[in-house]
């Protein structure tokens, strides 16, 4: 979608990397070490964002690694391409959502 804005996306990736690092550092400054789920989620986000930044900065665009084809109505179509970095970002976001849902359930049980 934004393939013509590689420079801006690289800058956005740098900002995201700084935010991820700041969130992780804030967890340690709070006196309580972050849980394993939270740490792994941030690691996936960091790795995926860094991978996409690398591709944008050095190659001028993100490499798509996996290309699938599906047959719909007798016609072969290309499924949207994706790469390992995008997958890592999705897994990281999913783990963060899971982490927050579990924390909310624990808090709710503590009040009941």
C-alpha positions in Angstrom: 0.0 0.0 0.0 2.7 2.4 0.9 5.5 1.1 -1.3 6.2 4.6 -2.7 6.9 6.0 0.8 9.8 3.8 1.8 11.8 6.7 3.4 8.9 7.7 5.7 8.2 4.0 6.6 11.9 3.6 7.5 11.6 6.7 9.8 8.4 5.3 11.3 10.1 2.0 11.9 12.9 3.8 13.7 10.3 5.5 15.9 8.6 2.2 16.6 12.0 0.6 17.6 12.6 3.5 20.0 9.1 3.1 21.5 9.5 -0.6 22.0 12.9 -0.1 23.7 11.4 2.6 25.9 8.5 0.4 26.9 10.9 -2.5 27.8 13.2 -0.2 29.8 10.2 1.3 31.6 9.2 -2.2 32.8 12.5 -2.7 34.4 12.6 0.8 36.0 9.2 0.1 37.6 11.0 -2.3 40.0 9.2 -5.3 38.7 10.7 -7.4 35.9 8.3 -8.0 33.0 6.7 -11.4 32.5 7.9 -13.8 29.9 4.9 -13.3 27.7 5.4 -9.6 27.6 9.1 -9.9 27.0 8.7 -12.4 24.2 6.0 -10.2 22.6 8.3 -7.2 22.6 11.1 -9.3 21.2 8.9 -10.4 18.3 7.8 -6.8 17.7 11.4 -5.6 17.9 12.7 -8.3 15.5 9.9 -7.8 13.0 10.2 -4.1 13.0 14.0 -4.3 12.7 13.8 -6.7 9.8 11.4 -4.5 7.9 13.6 -1.4 8.7 16.6 -3.3 7.4 14.9 -4.1 4.1 13.6 -0.6 3.6 16.9 1.1 4.4 19.2 -1.1 2.5 17.0 -2.5 -0.3 14.5 0.3 -0.7 11.5 -1.9 0.1 10.4 -4.9 2.1 11.1 -8.3 0.7 8.1 -10.6 0.5 9.2 -14.2 1.3 6.1 -16.2 1.1 3.8 -16.2 -1.9 0.8 -18.5 -2.0 -1.7 -19.1 -4.7 -5.3 -20.1 -4.3 -7.8 -21.3 -6.8 -11.2 -19.5 -6.6 -13.8 -20.3 -9.1 -11.4 -22.2 -11.3 -9.0 -19.2 -11.5 -5.6 -19.1 -9.8 -5.1 -16.0 -7.7 -2.2 -14.7 -5.6 -2.9 -14.6 -1.9 -1.5 -11.4 -0.3 2.3 -11.8 0.1 4.0 -11.6 3.5 7.3 -12.1 5.1 8.9 -13.4 8.3 9.2 -9.9 9.8 5.4 -9.2 9.2 4.6 -12.6 10.8 6.8 -11.7 13.8 5.0 -8.4 14.2 1.6 -10.1 14.1 2.7 -12.8 16.6 4.0 -10.0 18.9 0.8 -8.1 18.8 -1.2 -11.3 19.4 1.0 -12.1 22.5 0.5 -8.5 23.8 -3.3 -8.9 23.4 -3.2 -12.2 25.2 -1.0 -10.8 27.9 -3.4 -7.9 28.5 -6.5 -10.2 28.5 -5.0 -12.5 31.0 -4.0 -9.5 33.2 -7.5 -8.2 33.0 -9.0 -11.5 34.0 -6.7 -11.8 36.9 -7.6 -8.4 38.1 -11.3 -9.1 37.7 -11.0 -12.3 39.8 -9.0 -10.4 42.4 -11.9 -7.9 42.8 -14.7 -10.5 42.9 
